[in-house]
């Protein structure tokens, strides 16, 4: 139930971005190809 609320809120927000032209298929593709993970340093001092 709480998940549905936040899913609907996220969908409404994305629809606003899409309709305003701030989001597009090109932006989708750009995000899919972007590496967004946090780089972690390996600490071998143990």
PyMOL commands that set and color helices and strands:
alter all, ss='L'
color gray80, all
select helices_A, chain A and resi 2-20+25-33
alter helices_A, ss='H'
color red, helices_A
deselect
rebuild
show_as cartoon
